[in-house]
Amino acid sequence: MPSFRLAPLAAAALIAIGVSASPAKAEPREFTLDPEHISIGFLVHHLGLADVLGMFREASGSFVYDEEANTVSDVEITIQTASVFTNHERRDEHLRGPDFLNVKEYPTMTFTADEAVKTGESKAKLKGELTMLGVTKPLTLDVTYKGGTFYPFGDGHYAVGISARGTVKRTDYGMTYAAANGWVGDEIHLIIEFEAKRQEEE
């Protein structure tokens, strides 16, 4: 079974939506996430007053897309939990500690999936699992395929673009700090935007 990890949604979206990534080619092709065009953000409620907007600044991954068979394989992405950033140094250090992400013990988080269901034109639901703090739970992401094109500048590489949204309950993963009294919201709203580059054959 193919292995999917957080954010390589392009391949799953292509399968579910039935969009070809490029002119027909028989052989599978590898795509890699573009580190200059990936944003993995989140929103969480604070003290019942406002949402804190944060992000993870380090993520990498790749997948193989077989256009002829319309399948994906060898999909992998890793998010470095220590890269969390909310524009507040003391809060970010707290988020890296044992009350929240516990980055020393769990330096990465992953998302795996094995089912994508088309829900509309260029839209799909990607059903999978998120592993965080050593706990794995189901997670469904709403995916929008933004298109594919050859870059009109630079090296002219071919890329696809994806948007995804989802919600997780942090207490499901044992992250219970300040959840019972409502100081920090339980629901975490995920915001995922990225481009993936097709790797050309030499």
Secondary structure, 3 states (H helix, E strand, C coil): CCCCCCCCHHHHHHHHHCCCCCCCCCCCEEEEEEEEEEEEEEEEEECCCEEEEEEECCEEEEEEEECCCCEEEEEEEEEEHHHEECCCHHHHHHHHCCCCCCCCCCCEEEEEEEEEEEEECCEEEEEEEEEECCEEEEEEEEEEEEEEEECCCCCCCEEEEEEEEEEEEHHHHCCCCCCCCCCECCEEEEEEEEEEEECCCC
